[in-house]
Amino acid sequence: MLFSKNKDSDSLTSVSGVEYLIVGLGNPGSEYETTRHNTGFMAIDAIAKEYHTDVKKLQFKGLTGRCTIAGHSCLLLKPHTYMNLSGESVVAAMNFYKIPIEKVIVLYDDISLEPSKLRIRRKGSDGGHNGIKNIIYLTGKDNFPRIKIGVGAKPHPQYDLAKWVLSHYTKAEMEELQKALDVCPQIVSLILEGKTDLAMNRFNS
C-alpha cells in the first residue's frame, strides 16, 4: 500500500486505489441475520462469494472486504451503525478513499416491490427507507446508483412496519430470495462496466 503525507498534519494518508464503494444495508447482530431488513447484507455476501473475498475487516463503523469487479478495485461494506445511521459508515469510507457519490452503489430491501423482484436506479429519493434517507442526509446528494430488492408489502395496512421489515424470511421465501441475490454480482458488474441501462432492461421487474 502506498502512502502520502497530509499537507495539514504529519499523519499518513492512504492512497490505496479503491474506486467504488459497494454497500449493503442491514442491522448487525445474529438476531437480524435472516430478516427482511438485512437483505442488503445478504446481497453483499453473495457478491463477496462470487468474487472470492470475505467481508470481515472491522473499519468505517462496519465490516469490509476488498475485491476487483469488472477491472475496478472495490470495497464491499456492511455498515454496523444500525440501519437508521447507515450514512455514518458510508461517509467514513467515502472520505477515506475519496470516492465520489456517483461511485457508491447501494443494495437494500424495498417493501414496494414484490418479494425477490429487483429494481435498479441511477438515483432517486429515499422512498421512505431510513438507511437511504440517512445516506442522502449526510452526503447531501441522491445521485448514487442503487439496487432495490423486493421484500413485499405489509400483510395489511394496520400491520406495524418495523415489525414487518424485522420479521424473518421463511425457508420458502429464502429459497426464492436466493434467485435475486445470485444475480446481484452480475448487476454490479454491469454498472461498473458502464452498462446500467442494460442491467435495468435485463433485471428490472
N, C-alpha and C positions, 0 to 999 in steps of 0.2 A: 504494500500500500504506500502511496506517495503522500507527502505532507508538505504544506507551505505555511509560512509564518503569517499570522493575522496581523494586519497593519496596526490595529488598535491595542494589541496586547502581545505578550510573549508566549501566549498559548499556541499550540499547533492545531491547524485546521485540516481536516481530512479532505483529500482530493481523490476520491475513490471511483469516480466514473459511473455512479448509478444514474441511469437515465429516466427510468419510470418507477413509479410507486404503485403497486397493486394492493388494494386494501379490501379486506373482507370484514364486514361489520358483525358484531355479536357481543356477548357478555362472557367474562371469564368465570371459571368455576365448573366443576363436573355436573352440578345440578342443572346447568343450562345447555349441556352439550348437544342434546337432540331436540331442542326447542325450535320453533319456527323462527324466532328472532335471531337464532345463531346460524341461519342458512348461509350468510356471508362467510363465516368461519369455515363451514363445510366446503364452500366453493374454493377457498384458499387452499384447503387441504388437498382438494382434487388437482389444483394447479401444481402444488408442491410435488405431489406424487408423479404427475406427468413429466415434470422437469427434474426429478431426482434430487430433491432438496428437502430439508426439514425446516419447519418454522418454529424454532425453539430458542433462539437467542433473545434474551431479555434486553430491550433498549427502546427508547422513544415511547415509554409508557405502554409497551406492548411486546408481542413476540414477533420476531422477524426471521426471514430466510432469504438467501441470495440465489438467483438463477439467471440464466440467459434465455430470453424468449424472442424468436424471430430476429436473432442477432443483436438484441438490445439487453443491456445489463439492467436487471430489475430487482427491486426489493419487495418481497411479499410481507405484508403487515397485518397482524390481528391486534387492533387496539385493545388494551386491557383496562381501559378507563371506565368501563361500563358504557352501554350504548349512548346515553344522553350526552356524554362528554367525548365521543369518538374523535372530534376535531382536534382535541389537545394532542393526541398521539399522532394524527396525520400531519398537523402543522409542525410538530417537533421533527419528524422525519423529512418533511419538505424543506425546512430551514437548514437542516444539517447538510443535506445533499444538494441544496439549491435547485430543487425540482419545481418547475412552474406548474400551476394548477392544471393546465391542459394535458400534462403528462401524469396525472393521478387518475387511476381507474378504480372505481369503487363497485363492489359487488354486495348486494344486500337483499333482504326479504321485502316483498311487496304484497300487501293484503288486497290490492285492487286487481291482481291477476289471479287467474285460476291456478290451483296447485301445480307446480312444476313448469308452468308456462314462463317464457322468457321475454324480456323487453330490453332492447339496447337503445340507449340515448346518448347523444353527443353532449347534452347539457340539459338543464331544466330546474324546476323548483324542487323543494324538499318533499312535496306530496304528502306532507303530514308525518314523514318518517323522522324521528328525533335524532338519529345518528347523522343523517344527511343534513338536517337542519343545523346541527352544531358545526359541521364542516363548513357549510355556507356562511354561517355567522362568524366563525373565526378567520376564514380566508377572505370574506367579503366578495366571494365570486361563486358562480354556479356553473361555470363553463368547463366542467370536467366530465369525461365520459363515464357512464355507469351501466352496469348490468343488473337489471332487476329480475329477481327470481320469485315467481308467484308462490304464495303460501295460502291463498284463499281468504275470502271474507269471513267475518264473524258468523257463527251459526245463525244468529238472529240479531236484530238491531239493539236489543237490550243487553246483549252479552257484553261483558267487560272487555275492552280492547286489550288492556295489559294482560289479562288472564289468557286471552286468545293467543297473542304472539308469544307468550311464555309457556304455552302448552306444548307438550311433546308430540312429535310425529309418531304415528302408529307404524308398525312394521311394514304394512302395505304401502303407506304413504312414503316411507323412506325408500322403498324399492322404486317407486315412481319418481321420487325426487332425484335419485341417483342418475337417472337418464339425463336430467337437466344439468346436474353437476359435471357429468362426464364430458359435456361439450363446452364447458366454461374455458378450459385451456385453449381450445381452438378459437373461441370468440376473442379471447385476449390476444392471441397471436395475430388474428386478422386486424384487430385495432392497431396493434403495433406496426403492422405492415402497411398501414395507411388505407386499409380496406374496410373501414367502418360501414360504408353503405352495403357492401357485400355481406358483412356479418348481420346487418339489420334485415336485409332481404332474405337471408337464409334461415335466421333463427328467431326473428320476432314473431310472436304468436298473435 
